[in-house]
Amino acid sequence: MPIRRRLIILGSTGSIGENTLIVAKHLAAHADVHFDIIGLAAGTNADRLIQQAQETGATAIALADESCALNVAPSIKIYRGKDAALDLIKAHARRGDLVMGAMVGAAGIAPILAAIEAGCDIALANKETLVAAGAIVTEAARRNGVSILPVDSEHSAILQCLRSGDQSTEVERIVLTASGGPFRRATRETMACATLADALKHPTWSMGQKVTIDSASMMNKALEMIEAHWLFDLSAERIDVIIHPQSVVHSFVEFIDGSVIAQLSPPDMKLPIQLAMTWPMRAPRSATPLDWKNLRGLEFEPVDHDRFPAVKLAWNAIRAGGSSGAILNGANEAAVEAFVAGRIRFGEIPLLVSGALDAITPTPVPDLAAVFAADSQARKWVAQKLHSAAPVR
C-alpha cells in the first residue's frame, strides 16, 4: 500500500538535508513511500535553497541570512531572519508531519521543540537539541505522543540493536563507536597545535565544518553520549565509547546475559536517514551496500582520555544534570568558533569546555529560557577567557 507523508527539512542545504532529499526521491521510486516536501529551512545558502524549492515544490522556505535575495514564485511563503525556521514551523507544521531536524548548533533547538508541540515526529540530526534541552524535549515528546528518531549513525545503530531485548531490564550498557578522527595516532603535542586544515581531514566521514572539528576533538562523541542518555534513558555508567577507525560497526548493545548485538554498514548517512524516515519499516536501500568480500579486518581500541578528554566531560555532565549539557555545548560552540577564527589553538577547545563546566554551577532547566541562559553564560565565560588570553601566534 502506498504511503504518503508531509516533510519539513530544517537545514536543507547541509549534508544531512541534501541526503534527505536524495532518500525521499529514492523511496518514492523504489518503495512507494512518498514525502510531500512542505517546507525547507537554511542558514545562508540562498541559491541552493531556491533551487531546492523549485525541485521539490515546497510551499514555504526559511533563510536565517536576511542579506540574501530570494527570488521565488509568489506562491512560496518566505520567512527571513534568525527565527525564520521557527516561524516556518509555527505556521506550517501540523500533527503527523515528519520534521528532519538537521540545523547545526543551538539554533535548532527552538524550531524542533515547536515541531514536537505541533505533534510532529522528529528525525533528529541536531545533537544540541537533546544535549542542551534533553529534559524539556523528551517530556514534550512524551506529552504529545510523538517519536524522536535518531539520525546519527551511532544512535540509529542502538535503536536497531535494542530490538533484541528489553531496554529497561535487559541492557547492561551501550557502546558508541568513534573513528578517532584525523588525530587518532597523533601525539598530544601535535594535536595541541593542529591547524584548521589538519582538523578537517577526517579519514572516514564527509561532514560539515563544525561536526568535523568536533569529531577531531571527540567532542562530537561527548555530545552523542549525552544525546544517548536522553534518547535511551541510560545513566552515565551504562554509556561507553570505543575507537573503531573503519566506521563499519556503528555501535554495540551489551545485554545482561553477555550477548552483544552490533549494527554494521558502510559510513553512508543515507542509511540512518532512510531508517528514520520509514521507521519501523525497512525499505530497499538507498545507501552503499557493505562489501563483505573486501572487509579484511575490524579494529577496536580504548579511548585515550589524556588526548581526548571530551568523553570524561560527557560523563561528568550527565551525572551533574540540569544545565550541564547546555554549558558544555555552549562552551564548545564558542571554542570551535574561536578556533576557526584563528584565536585559539586546537588543543584549547576541550580546556575551555572543561573550564566552563568547572566554573559555572549547573541549575535546573524547566524551560527553554533557562537552557538559553546557560548557553549564553557558557559563551560569555569563554569570551572572557579569550579576551584575557594572549593572541595565538
C-alpha positions in Angstrom: 0.0 0.0 0.0 1.4 3.4 -0.9 2.5 5.7 2.0 2.3 9.5 1.7 3.5 11.9 4.4 4.4 15.6 4.7 8.0 16.5 5.4 9.7 19.7 6.6 13.5 19.8 6.4 15.4 22.2 8.8 18.9 22.5 7.5 18.0 21.5 4.0 21.2 22.8 2.2 23.6 20.9 4.5 24.9 17.4 4.1 22.0 15.8 6.0 19.4 17.9 4.3 20.8 17.1 0.8 20.9 13.4 1.6 17.3 13.6 2.9 16.2 14.9 -0.5 18.1 12.0 -2.2 16.5 9.4 0.1 13.0 10.9 -0.4 13.3 10.6 -4.2 14.6 7.1 -3.8 11.8 6.0 -1.5 9.2 7.3 -3.9 10.8 5.4 -6.8 11.6 2.1 -5.1 9.4 1.7 -2.0 6.1 3.6 -2.9 6.8 5.8 0.1 6.1 9.4 -0.9 7.0 12.6 1.0 5.4 15.9 0.2 8.1 18.5 0.9 6.2 21.3 2.6 8.9 23.5 4.0 12.7 24.0 3.7 14.9 26.0 6.1 18.6 27.0 5.6 21.1 29.3 7.1 22.9 31.3 4.4 22.9 29.3 1.1 20.1 31.2 -0.6 20.9 29.9 -4.1 20.6 26.3 -3.2 17.5 26.9 -1.1 15.8 28.4 -4.1 16.9 25.6 -6.3 15.6 23.0 -3.8 12.2 24.8 -3.5 11.9 24.6 -7.3 12.9 21.0 -7.4 10.6 19.8 -4.6 7.6 22.1 -4.9 8.0 23.3 -1.3 5.3 25.9 -0.4 7.4 27.6 2.3 11.1 28.4 2.8 13.1 30.0 5.6 16.5 31.6 5.4 18.4 32.9 8.5 20.5 35.3 6.5 18.5 38.5 5.8 21.0 40.0 3.4 20.5 37.5 0.6 17.9 38.0 -2.1 15.2 35.3 -2.5 13.6 35.4 -5.9 10.9 32.7 -5.9 7.4 32.3 -7.2 4.8 34.4 -5.4 3.1 31.2 -4.2 6.0 30.3 -2.0 5.9 31.8 1.5 9.2 33.2 2.7 10.5 33.6 6.2 13.6 35.6 7.0 15.9 36.2 10.0 17.3 34.3 12.9 13.8 33.0 13.8 12.9 32.1 10.3 12.9 28.3 10.8 10.8 28.7 14.0 8.3 30.9 12.2 8.1 28.3 9.4 7.3 25.5 11.8 4.7 27.5 13.7 2.9 28.4 10.5 3.1 25.2 8.6 3.8 22.2 10.8 0.8 20.0 11.8 0.2 16.7 13.6 1.6 13.7 11.8 4.3 15.6 9.8 7.9 14.4 9.9 10.4 17.1 10.6 14.1 16.5 9.7 16.0 18.4 12.3 19.4 19.0 10.7 20.2 22.6 11.6 23.6 22.9 13.2 24.0 24.2 16.8 21.8 25.6 19.4 19.8 27.5 16.8 18.0 24.2 16.0 16.5 23.7 19.5 13.5 26.1 19.4 12.1 25.0 16.0 12.5 21.4 16.9 10.7 21.8 20.2 7.9 23.8 18.4 7.5 21.0 15.9 7.1 18.5 18.8 4.5 20.7 20.4 2.7 20.7 17.0 2.6 16.9 17.0 5.3 16.2 14.5 7.6 13.2 14.7 11.3 14.3 14.6 14.1 12.7 12.6 16.9 14.2 14.8 20.3 15.0 13.4 20.8 18.1 15.6 22.7 16.8 18.6 22.4 20.1 20.5 18.6 19.7 20.9 19.0 16.8 23.4 22.4 17.8 24.8 21.2 21.2 25.9 17.5 20.7 26.4 17.0 16.9 26.8 14.7 17.0 29.8 12.4 19.6 28.1 12.4 17.9 24.7 11.8 14.3 25.8 9.0 15.4 28.1 7.4 17.3 25.3 7.6 14.3 23.0 6.0 12.1 25.7 3.2 14.6 26.3 2.4 15.0 22.6 2.8 11.3 21.7 5.4 11.8 19.1 8.6 9.9 18.2 12.2 11.2 18.2 14.0 9.1 15.7 17.8 9.4 15.7 19.7 10.2 12.5 23.2 9.9 14.0 24.6 6.6 12.8 25.5 5.6 16.3 22.1 6.2 17.8 20.4 4.7 14.8 22.5 1.6 15.4 21.5 1.4 19.0 17.8 1.8 18.1 18.1 -1.2 15.8 20.1 -3.3 18.3 17.6 -2.6 21.0 15.0 -4.6 19.1 16.9 -7.6 20.5 16.0 -7.1 24.2 14.0 -5.1 26.7 15.7 -1.7 27.1 14.8 -1.2 30.8 15.6 -4.6 32.2 17.9 -6.5 29.8 20.5 -3.9 28.6 23.8 -3.8 30.5 25.3 -0.9 28.6 25.7 0.6 25.2 29.0 1.3 23.5 29.3 4.1 20.9 32.0 3.7 18.3 34.2 6.6 17.3 36.5 6.7 14.2 39.2 8.5 16.2 39.2 11.3 13.5 42.3 12.7 12.0 44.3 12.6 15.3 43.8 9.0 16.3 47.5 8.4 16.2 48.7 12.0 16.9 50.6 12.9 20.0 49.1 15.3 22.5 51.7 17.9 21.4 50.8 17.6 17.7 47.1 17.9 18.5 47.7 21.0 20.6 49.0 23.0 17.7 47.0 21.4 14.9 45.7 23.7 12.2 42.2 24.1 10.9 43.2 22.2 7.7 44.5 19.4 9.9 41.3 19.1 11.9 39.2 19.0 8.8 41.0 15.9 7.3 38.5 13.3 8.5 39.6 9.9 7.3 36.1 8.3 7.0 33.1 10.7 7.0 32.3 13.7 4.8 30.6 16.2 7.1 30.2 19.9 7.7 32.9 22.0 9.3 31.6 22.2 12.8 30.9 18.4 13.1 34.2 17.5 11.5 36.1 19.7 14.1 34.1 18.1 16.9 35.0 14.7 15.5 38.7 15.6 15.6 38.5 16.6 19.3 36.0 13.7 20.0 33.6 16.4 21.4 31.1 15.0 18.9 31.2 11.7 20.9 30.7 13.6 24.1 27.6 15.2 22.6 26.4 11.8 21.3 26.8 10.3 24.8 24.6 13.0 26.4 22.2 12.5 23.5 22.1 8.7 24.1 21.4 9.4 27.8 18.2 11.2 26.8 17.2 9.0 23.9 17.5 5.7 25.7 17.2 6.7 29.4 20.6 5.4 30.4 22.9 6.6 33.2 26.5 7.6 32.6 27.7 4.3 33.9 25.8 2.5 31.1 27.3 4.5 28.2 30.8 3.9 26.9 32.9 4.7 23.8 35.4 2.7 21.8 37.6 3.7 18.9 36.8 1.9 15.7 38.7 3.5 12.7 36.8 1.7 9.9 33.5 3.2 10.9 31.7 0.0 9.9 30.4 -1.0 13.3 28.3 1.9 14.4 27.5 0.9 17.9 27.1 -2.1 20.3 24.5 -3.0 22.8 25.6 -5.4 25.6 22.9 -7.3 27.3 22.9 -8.7 30.9 23.4 -12.3 29.7 26.7 -11.3 28.0 25.3 -11.1 24.4 26.5 -8.2 22.3 24.5 -7.0 19.3 26.2 -4.7 16.8 24.9 -2.9 13.7 27.3 -2.8 10.7 27.0 -0.8 7.5 29.3 1.4 5.4 29.8 5.0 6.5 26.9 6.4 4.4 24.4 8.7 6.2 21.7 7.8 3.7 21.0 4.6 5.7 20.2 6.1 9.1 18.3 9.0 7.3 16.2 6.5 5.4 15.5 4.4 8.5 14.4 7.5 10.5 12.1 8.4 7.6 10.5 4.9 7.4 10.8 3.6 11.0 9.8 0.9 12.0 9.6 -0.2 8.4 12.7 -1.1 6.3 12.7 -0.2 2.7 15.0 -1.1 -0.2 18.4 0.6 0.3 19.5 3.9 -1.0 22.8 3.6 0.8 26.0 1.9 -0.3 25.9 -1.9 0.5 28.5 -3.5 2.7 31.2 -5.2 0.6 31.9 -8.4 2.6 34.5 -9.6 0.1 36.7 -6.6 0.7 36.2 -6.4 4.5 39.6 -7.6 5.7 39.5 -6.5 9.4 37.8 -4.5 12.1 40.0 -2.8 14.7 38.9 -1.6 18.1 40.9 0.3 20.8 40.2 2.1 24.0 39.9 5.9 24.1 43.0 7.7 25.3 41.4 10.0 27.8 44.5 12.1 28.2 44.5 13.0 24.5 40.7 13.0 24.2 39.2 14.3 27.5 35.8 15.0 25.9 34.4 11.6 26.9 35.0 12.2 30.6 33.5 15.6 30.3 30.3 14.0 28.9 30.2 11.5 31.8 30.5 14.4 34.3 27.8 16.4 32.5 25.4 13.5 32.5 25.9 12.9 36.2 25.6 16.6 37.1 22.4 17.0 35.1 20.5 20.3 34.9 22.1 22.9 32.7 25.4 21.0 32.4 24.6 19.8 28.8 23.8 23.4 27.8 27.0 24.7 29.4 29.1 22.0 27.7 27.5 22.6 24.3 27.6 26.4 24.5 31.3 26.5 25.6 32.2 24.0 22.8 30.4 26.1 20.1 32.2 29.2 21.3 35.5 27.5 21.4 35.1 26.0 18.0 34.2 29.4 16.6 37.3 30.8 18.2 39.5 28.0 16.7 38.0 28.5 13.2 38.7 32.3 13.5 42.3 31.5 14.5 42.0 32.9 18.0 42.9 29.7 19.9 44.8 26.5 19.2 43.0 23.2 18.6 44.2 21.8 22.0 42.5 24.7 23.8 39.0 23.6 22.8 38.5 20.9 25.4 40.3 23.0 28.0 37.8 25.8 27.6 34.9 23.4 27.8 36.3 21.8 30.9 36.9 25.2 32.4 33.3 26.4 31.8 31.9 23.2 33.4 34.1 23.8 36.4 33.3 27.5 36.7 29.6 27.5 36.1 27.3 25.8 38.6 24.6 23.8 36.9 21.0 24.8 37.6 17.6 23.2 36.8 16.3 23.9 33.2 12.5 24.0 33.4 12.1 25.8 30.1 14.0 27.0 27.0 14.7 30.3 28.7 16.8 28.5 31.3 18.6 26.5 28.5 19.5 29.6 26.6 20.6 31.4 29.7 23.0 28.6 30.5 24.2 28.6 26.9 24.8 32.3 27.0 26.6 32.1 30.3 29.0 29.5 28.9 29.7 31.5 25.8 30.3 34.6 27.9 32.7 32.7 30.1 34.7 31.5 27.0 34.7 35.1 25.6 36.1 36.5 28.8 38.9 33.8 28.8 39.7 34.7 25.2 39.7 38.4 26.0 42.3 37.9 28.7 44.5 35.4 26.8 47.4 36.2 24.7 46.7 36.1 20.9 47.7 32.9 19.0 50.9 33.3 17.0 
